[in-house]
């Protein structure tokens, strides 16, 4: 495998991790909460699409729409039926809600296995066209779609958060939910929007990446951990920070096994996690809290 192909693979993996981290970022900024069910939402997006196309012979675009809406609905239910009631009963405590969301993660995985089976299904391509030549290699359509979606998603959400009223409300609520409530801001509506957008984003990301690597009901946990680590590495100082963190992990995921072989990328990711948790837990980009 040539160096250019390695860099393209690292870029693709980095964009995938970065998009998952962006879904985490939306909930963290809008609700001040780590939603570890992001990975299962992405898994549902990919697995539901493949199941409907393969076993129900549904049109791929219709199947993708159903799957993404299902991921968004799961995110909304997580907020309305799990996180919000648990935080209300615990006086706003985060630990009980985190435990509840961890239970949601495994529940979605088991439910997906029951509904769609426990075998790995091939992902479905939304578009088919000839590979794009780049230097001495070619870029597959699945890679083009994933990279293109990453650029569009980050740019669109950055614009939305900075220039729209709802986007500014998202940041205000995330800075201090208590203060936002005292000011009469629609805290519950903003939190629901954050969860819903993160679910839709994760669902699309999962179905796009599944066309490259396949997807199973067990994919959710590893994707959840990868997205969380990408956000930890990038930090929350900018909406682009999750992408930077994802690209760092993508490089580790591709280049470490290339040079050291085997499952060395697992140890590489563990080393990166320990390094940032120990020396820079706020990530590469630190969020400034407005006075």
DRENKE-528537 format. One record per residue: residue in one letter; x, y, z of N, C-alpha, C in turn. Coordinates in steps of 0.001 Angstrom, whole numbers, padded with zeros to 6 digits, always signed. Each point is the difference from the previous one (the first is absolute). Example, Ala and Ser with C-alpha at 12.3 -4.5 7.8 and 13.67 -1.06 7.14 Angstrom:
A+013190-005690+007800-000890+001190+000000+000900+001200+000000S-000350+001050-000720+000820+001190+000060-000770+001090+000730
# end
This chain:
X+000847-001192+000000-000847+001192+000000+000886+001246+000000X-000224+000914-000953+000806+001190-000106-000313+001013+001076X+000913+000978+000152-000176+001021+001032-001264+000827-000232X-000300+000306-001264-001192+000790-000285-001258-000746+000418X-000052-001300-000273-001151-000790+000406-000122-000065+001518X+001131-000075+000689-000022+000004+001453-000589+001307+000544X+000439+001116-000583-000505+001297+000456-001491+000155-000296X-000433-000521-001135-001429+000056-000318-000814-000845+000981X+000534-001161+000353-000686-000851+000975-000049+000672+001366X+001109+000639+000378+000024+000711+001280-000989+001157-000010X-000101+000695-001136-000948+001101-000115-001433-000495+000117X-000286-001130-000640-001348-000562+000064-000358-000418+001427X+000910-000729+000650-000257-000398+001379-000126+001222+000901X+000843+001000-000246-000037+001207+000806-001317+000742-000132X-000530+000065-001201-001294+000661-000203-001127-000774+000679X+000071-001319-000055-001009-000816+000684+000035+000245+001504X+001200-000084+000594+000122+000260+001435-000418+001430+000326X+000388+000948-000872-000329+001400+000250-001491+000268-000029X-000721-000646-000902-001452+000174-000071-000686-000571+001241X+000470-001145+000474-000548-000543+001242+000288+000943+001168X+001223+000549+000018+000354+000945+001056-000839+001270-000091X-000344+000410-001216-000857+001178-000177-001383-000246+000602X-000506-001215-000140-001286-000343+000614+000097+000107+001529X+001114-000486+000561+000232+000184+001435+000032+001487+000352X+000701+000764-000813+000192+001434+000251-001334+000731+000060X-000911-000325-000902-001292+000682-000034-000754-000175+001321X-000010-001226+000522-000705-000248+001258+000750+000630+001165X+001323-000051-000029+000774+000573+001103-000178+001514+000060X+000048+000652-001154-000153+001454-000040-001440+000404+000288X-000963-000753-000519-001397+000379+000149-000662-000469+001276X+000549-001064+000614-000643-000539+001202+000978-000223+001140X+001296+000226-000252+000993-000211+001045+000088-001444+000440X-000105-000928-000974-000137-001407+000350+000731-000862-001029X+000659-001065+000464+000646-000965-000882-001011-001093-000353X-000395-000049-001255-000965-001011-000431+000741-001176-000636X+000252-001037+000797+000776-001131-000495-000804-000926-000910X-001239+000361-000286-000792-000805-000941+000208+000444-001440X+000928+000922-000247+000274+000464-001362+000392-001172-000904X+000856-000869+000488+000427-001154-000797-001151-000883-000426X-000890-000386+000923-001167-000786-000407-000915+000712-000982X-000147+001327+000107-000800+000718-001001+000608-000202-001388X+001335+000130-000076+000687-000186-001286-000167-001428-000501X+000100-000958+000926-000187-001405-000373-001396-000237-000571X-001017+000592+000615-001365-000151-000492-000121+000573-001405X+000627+001149-000249-000043+000590-001334+000536-000932-001067X+001124-000663+000293+000587-000901-000985-000688-001341-000076X-000290-000598+001161-000555-001355+000029-001440-000039-000499X-000797+000973+000395-001395+000039-000443-000085+000179-001514X+000864+000863-000543+000017+000193-001449+000325-001299-000725X+001048-000681+000440+000410-001254-000649-001088-001063+000118X-000604-000120+001171-001032-001013+000198-001203+000248-000915X-000443+001247-000077-001176+000306-000822+000274-000234-001484X+001211+000294-000443+000342-000195-001410+000166-001481-000322X+000700-000734+000873+000327-001402-000292-001201-000929+000204X-000693+000174+001119-001044-000955+000358-001408+000464-000363X-000221+001298-000035-001323+000529-000341-000051+000551-001419X+001151-000019-000682+000110+000461-001395-000533+001426-000173X+000292+000833+000954-000423+001393-000053+001018+000820-000798X-000453+001044-000634+000900+000933-000689+001002+000556+001004X+001256+000135-000421+001054+000374+000931-000220+001378+000604X-000538+000936-000781-000227+001346+000523-001153-000003+001002X-001053-000778-000280-001110-000112+000944+000461-000678+001285X+000817-001043-000143+000517-000694+001171+000887+000923+000831X+000824+000794-000672+000873+000938+000701-000825+001037+000767X-001065+000475-000603-000859+000979+000662-000627-000591+001259X-000517-001219-000113-000598-000667+001161+001045-000182+001100X+001196-000434-000378+001048-000266+000987+000450+001276+000707X+000192+001064-000754+000452+001261+000604-001077+000567+000918X-001255-000069-000424-001090+000462+000851-000093-000842+001275X+000261-001301-000126-000006-000873+001177+001104+000404+000973X+001178+000328-000536+001105+000444+000856-000360+001304+000704X-000609+000938-000748-000422+001250+000607-001062-000210+001066X-000934-000908-000271-001057-000292+000975+000580-000611+001275X+000983-000883-000144+000645-000591+001174+000692+001072+000843X+000634+000964-000682+000660+001082+000727-001020+000842+000766X-001125+000301-000655-001041+000788+000663-000578-000751+001195X-000217-001297-000149-000525-000810+001104+001008-000059+001139X+001293-000059-000332+001026-000013+001037-000099+001233+000885X-000215+001155-000622-000125+001240+000768-001315+000063+000762X-001105-000262-000700-001316+000196+000605-000353-001059+001040X+000365-001249-000266-000434-001098+000864+001073-000486+000967X+001263+000338-000248+001077-000515+000847+000734+001131+000721X+000715+000828-000759+000886+000985+000612-000770+001038+000806X-001023+000608-000595-000720+001078+000681-000685-000480+001279X-000752-001123-000023-000613-000460+001257+001017-000390+001068X+001089-000653-000421+001007-000424+000978+000666+001218+000637X+000357+000995-000810+000618+001199+000567-000971+000758+000895X-001285-000012-000357-000982+000680+000833-000103-000678+001372X-000041-001329+000002-000134-000721+001269+001276+000061+000840X+001154+000151-000671+001274+000033+000732+000462+001420+000310X-000868+000978-000229+000358+001381+000289+001022+000576-000948X-000008-000472-001238+000944+000506-000995+001331-000717-000015X+000133-001057+000779+001261-000739+000036+000309-000682-001330X+001291-000012-000354+000403-000570-001289+000251-001501+000077X+000518-000488+001124+000383-001415+000081-001185-000941-000216X-001147+000209+000644-001123-000905-000267-000422-000003-001461X+000029+001178-000647-000375+000068-001412+001026-000710-000871X+001285+000111+000340+001036-000696-000762-000166-001510+000099X-000319-000478+001196-000238-001434+000183-001206-000438-000824X-001043+000837+000006-001199-000334-000769+000293-000041-001492X+000808+000932-000488+000340+000025-001423+000877-001201-000365X+000882-000406+000908+000786-001215-000249-000928-001203-000164X-001059-000043+000795-000991-001076-000140-000718+000106-001339X-000269+001236-000440-000631+000208-001307+000894-000538-001111X+001312+000245+000119+000952-000475-001004-000147-001509-000213X+000044-000753+001077-000074-001462-000119-001406-000463-000376X-001009+000748+000435-001368-000363-000366-000211+000113-001497X+000491+001095-000599-000139+000187-001443+000755-001094-000748X+001177-000363+000496+000763-001069-000656-000764-001318+000025X-000553-000343+001138-000742-001256+000103-001271+000040-000841X-000685+001132+000003-001208+000140-000802+000316-000093-001486X+001103+000615-000428+000404-000077-001403+000340-001431-000389X+000656-000732+000896+000311-001396-000282-001259-000844-000132X-000984+000274+000847-001256-000735-000053-000771+000301-001287X-000009+001276-000418-000769+000397-001178+000709-000321-001308X+001313+000234-000043+000729-000086-001271+000987-001164-000070X+000139-000734+001095+000937-001115+000012+001357+000413+000533X+000821-001003+000316+001294+000263+000622+001170-000158-000966X-000282-000248-001259+001072-000132-000983+000343+001362-000595X+001204+000115-000500+000436+001239-000641-000610+000098-001399X-000645+001109-000280-000613+000219-001312+000841+000983-000807X+000055-000205-001316+000727+000973-000831-000752+001326-000052X+000740+001096+000027-000628+001307-000099-000540+000246-001395X-000883+000979-000105-000650+000302-001279+000496+001340-000550X+000322+000010-001266+000474+001220-000646-001180+000853-000444X-000015+001249+000426-001068+000910-000413+000157+000425-001456X+001241+000141-000433+000292+000380-001386+001083-000913-000545X-000078-000301-001273+001047-000789-000655+000532+000777-001195X+001306+000147-000025+000663+000643-001131+001432-000519-000056X+000679+000316-001077+001356-000494-000169+000923+000581+001064X+000965-000807+000468+000973+000524+000964+000718+001234-000556X+000343+000899+000885+000646+001253-000396+001511-000185+000071X+000732+000164-001119+001451-000148+000050+000669+001172+000712X+000905-000320+000913+000789+001005+000705+001444-000482+000016X+000827+000622-000800+001387-000438-000096+000089-001413-000527X+000716-000853+000748+000164-001391-000423-001007-000934+000654X-001058+000562+000560-001030-000813+000633-001376+000501-000403X-001032-000666+000482-001375+000424-000290-000765+000116+001312X-000973+000897+000012-000850+000202+001167-001360-000605-000298X-000435-000920+000852-001273-000685-000206-001180+000932+000263X-001142-000267-000629-001176+000851+000212-000397+000150+001468X+000114-001083+000776-000364+000081+001422+000874+000999+000740X+001271+000050-000383+000919+000948+000629-000347+001427-000385X-000312+000217-001278-000371+001336-000469-001233+000507+000744X-000999-000863+000168-001233+000400+000679+000268+000338+001467X+000805-000815+000669+000272+000238+001414+000784+001298+000194X+001025+000212-000821+000795+001225+000111-000846+001230-000319X-000811-000109-001049-000857+001123-000373-001010+000324+001079X-000589-001036+000586-000980+000236+001063+000659+000629+001217X+001220-000412+000316+000699+000579+001148+000198+001500-000186X+000443+000395-001185+000220+001428-000272-001315+000769+000122X-001040-000524-000622-001303+000682+000016-000562+000067+001422X+000084-001099+000750-000568-000044+001347+000699+000983+000934X+001323-000001-000014+000727+000910+000887-000240+001457-000384X+000041+000289-001292-000198+001383-000436-001420+000477+000303X-000994-000850-000261-001393+000387+000223-000280+000216+001483X+000487-000902+000854-000269+000141+001428+000776+001167+000600X+001212+000260-000503+000751+001163+000473-000747+001286-000333X-000540+000078-001207-000775+001173-000402-001275+000120+000819X-000669-001122+000206-001258-000008+000754+000215+000467+001438X+001025-000521+000666+000246+000361+001394+000406+001465+000137X+000735+000506-000966+000519+001366+000123-001008+001069-000412X-000822-000284-001007-000790+001066-000600-001509-000113+000208X-000493-001099+000525-001449-000122+000181-000364+000153+001475X-001244+000395+000248-000454+000185+001369+000019-001318+000765X-000477-001070-000641-000020-001300+000678+001409-000477+000312X+000925+000226-000931+001380-000384+000242+000614+000751+001167X-000276+001298+000102+000512+000785+001129-000654-000436+001311X-001270-000365-000071-000669-000525+001193+000655-001299+000459X+000415-000817-000960+000666-001260+000326+001236+000261+000855X+000797+000967-000407+001216+000331+000751-000340+000610+001354X-001038+000835+000046-000372+000642+001260-000461-001024+001025X-000822-000944-000438-000489-001038+000903+001157-000884+000452X+000912-000305-000918+001137-000836+000354+000940+000668+000982X+000146+001338-000084+000860+000719+000942-000507-000144+001427X-001304+000117+000186-000584-000159+001329-001492-000263-000139X-000375-001246+000189-001416-000360-000101-000825+000724+001059X+000550+000106+001216-000727+000659+001085-000237+001479-000317X+001064+000690-000439-000139+001421-000327-000950+000202-001170X+000080-000875-000999-000901+000112-001152-001447-000159+000430X-000255-000910+000934-001360-000175+000503-000491+001226+000741X+000867+000612+000811-000380+001201+000734-000316+001160-000934X+000682+000037-001153-000232+001053-000981-001224-000265-000872X-000638-001136+000203-001200-000313-000765+000260-000585-001362X+001210-000482-000249+000314-000611-001292-000638-001391-000077X-000361-000428-001208-000666-001312-000161+000988-001157+000126X+000421-000273+001228+001055-000980+000251-000384-001381-000513X-001200-000460+000322-000406-001354-000392-000068-000154-001513X-000490+001036-000682-000087-000078-001462+001390-000026-000628X+000912+000804+000532+001359+000035-000533+000699-001330+000229X-000169-000570+001174+000601-001309+000281-000529-001065-000957X-001303+000027-000250-000580-000981-000908+000553+000170-001408X+000165+001244-000446+000582+000251-001320+001415-000554-000071X+000782+000197+001056+001373-000511+000025+000029-001512-000122X-000842-000681+000766-000054-001464-000058-000473-000465-001376X-001030+000646-000526-000555-000415-001284+001017+000174-001125X+000678+001143-000048+001011+000228-001034+001143-001009+000118X+000399-000288+001226+001101-000958+000178-000403-001386-000487X-001261-000388+000244-000464-001305-000465-000060-000085-001510X-000518+001053-000641-000060+000022-001467+001398-000022-000605X+000909+000795+000576+001375+000042-000488+000677-001361+000149X-000174-000621+001151+000603-001316+000221-000581-001041-000948X-001317+000052-000224-000626-000962-000905+000548+000089-001413X+000141+001223-000512+000556+000178-001353+001446-000468-000042X+000765+000358+001030+001410-000402+000053+000144-001515-000010X-000831-000675+000770+000071-001457+000070-000305-000669-001319X-001025+000474-000696-000358-000657-001266+001041+000280-001082X+000643+001179+000046+001044+000294-000980+001250-000839+000244X+000374-000165+001282+001200-000775+000299-000235-001488-000174X-001229-000463+000208-000298-001426-000119+000280-000520-001398X-000139+000858-001010+000257-000452-001368+001466-000340-000220X+000867+000429+000902+001419-000321-000112+000368-001223+000830X-000536-000071+001241+000474-001016+000933-001057-001000+000425X-001241+000154-000453-001058-000856+000494-000445+000454+001386X-001061-000604+000505-000534+000420+001288-000730-001169+000659X+000109-000087+001310-000725-001012+000763-000583+000663+001239X-000813-000746+000728-000619+000559+001197+001026+000301+001082X+001195-000571-000128+001048+000233+000994+000899+001184-000354X-000241+000633-001129+000843+001128-000427-000192+001226+000885X-001165+000103+000637-000328+001217+000735+000979+000341+001105X+000448-000996+000758+000871+000272+001132+001349+000546-000456X+000625-000656-000982+001309+000469-000467-000105+001373-000641X-001083+000257-000724-000180+001312-000606-000227+001063+001061X-000716-000353+001067-000223+000950+001091+001321+000385+000662X+000858-000980+000234+001286+000270+000626+000900+000822-000914X-000004-000316-001298+000838+000739-000948-000431+001457-000104X-001301+000234-000078-000489+001369-000085+000304+000787+001258X-000169-000633+001156+000289+000669+001264+001476+000365+000104X+000879-000923-000385+001434+000262+000068+000391+001116-000961X-000609+000019-001187+000285+001075-000952-000381+001354+000575X-001108+000066+000731-000407+001260+000608+000942+000377+001138X+000451-000972+000768+000948+000266+001078+001297+000565-000567X+000488-000578-001081+001244+000466-000613-000176+001401-000580X-001088+000220-000729-000203+001297-000633-000387+001087+000976X-000774-000350+001027-000485+000996+000940-001317+000600-000459X-000432+001024+000714-001287+000635-000298+000149+001498-000261X+001212+000451-000266+000225+001424-000208-000491+000528-001325X-000290-000874-000923-000488+000397-001322-000831-001143-000552X-000947+000340-000866-000790-001062-000616+000862-000857-000920X+001138+000532-000447+000916-000758-000849+000930-000902+000821X+000019+000195+001312+000882-000796+000857-000269-001506-000099X-001272-000444-000047-000235-001444-000155+000617-000578-001274X+000022+000794-001071+000600-000478-001244+001505-000172+000169X+000633+000940+000682+001443-000110+000243+000298-001249+000823X-000799-000202+001057+000184-001201+000812-000216-001265-000801X-001002+000011-000876-000256-001161-000846+001151-000293-000941X+000595+001052-000567+001121-000189-000931+001221-000563+000718X+000213+000424+001242+001111-000564+000780-000217-001498+000210X-001211-000367+000392-000292-001423+000210+000047-000782-001306X-000458+000632-001096+000050-000665-001295+001426-000336-000399X+000922+000933+000269+001410-000251-000315+000545-001148+000832X-000365-000034+001286+000444-001100+000862-000583-001322-000480X-001276+000009-000350-000698-001213-000434+000623-000613-001244X+000526+000832-000894+000521-000489-001282+001513-000237+000046X+000753+000962+000519+001449-000082-000114+000645-000912+001033X-000559-000096+001193+000603-000859+001018-000003-001467-000426X-001138-000570-000457+000069-001395-000448+000824-000186-001269X+000087+001052-000831+000806-000116-001221+001473-000204+000345X+000474+000728+001011+001421-000087+000349+000297-001060+001054X-000987-000315+000866+000264-000926+001099-000793-001300-000097X-001005-000039-000912-000714-001232-000280-001020-000399+001062X-000746-001062-000343-000937-000603+000939-001047+000963+000515X-000289-000138+001289-000987+000836+000683+000657+001166+000723X+001145+000448-000505+000742+001063+000679-000775+001305+000068X-000977+000186-000927-000763+001246+000048-000807+000117+001289X-000372-001155+000580-000739+000019+001272+000875+000618+001085X+001278-000416+000041+000913+000554+000988+000318+001459-000311X+000026+000331-001290+000224+001383-000384-001118+000905+000483X-001245-000433-000189-001143+000784+000458-000020+000093+001524X+000356-001101+000669+000054+000012+001463+001061+000986+000483X+001146+000024-000690+001064+000933+000376-000462+001441-000175X-000679+000288-001106-000508+001362-000227-001000+000377+001082X-000884-000931+000342-001000+000272+001038+000670+000315+001335X+000965-000824+000406+000690+000216+001266+000770+001314-000021X+000617+000314-001139+000787+001224-000129-000867+001238+000212X-001148+000026-000646-000851+001183+000103-000720+000063+001345X-000449-001126+000522-000657+000019+001302+000959+000443+001096X+001289-000365-000152+000977+000326+001039+000564+001412-000146X+000303+000416-001235+000715+001251-000205-000855+001136-000536X-001029-000309-000758-000821+001057-000592-001452-000450-000058X-000643-000148+001147-001370-000522+000020-001020+000913-000668X+000324+001279-000170-000927+000925-000667+000122-000045-001517X+000954-000788-000523+000150-000141-001447+000881+001079-000614X+000152-000076-001310+000856+000945-000712-000581+001406-000035X-001325+000104-000081-000667+001306-000054-000878+000144+001240X+000333+000981+000824-000706+000197+001263-001099+001037-000200X-001155-000320+000515-001134+000910-000114+000104+001131+001003X-000149+001229-000465+000017+001152+000889-001417+000306+000448X-000215+000053+001274-001320+000321+000553-000138+001497+000061X-001047+000507-000618-000218+001456-000038-000368+000505+001377X+000619+001102+000363-000265+000599+001309-001326+000750-000011
# end
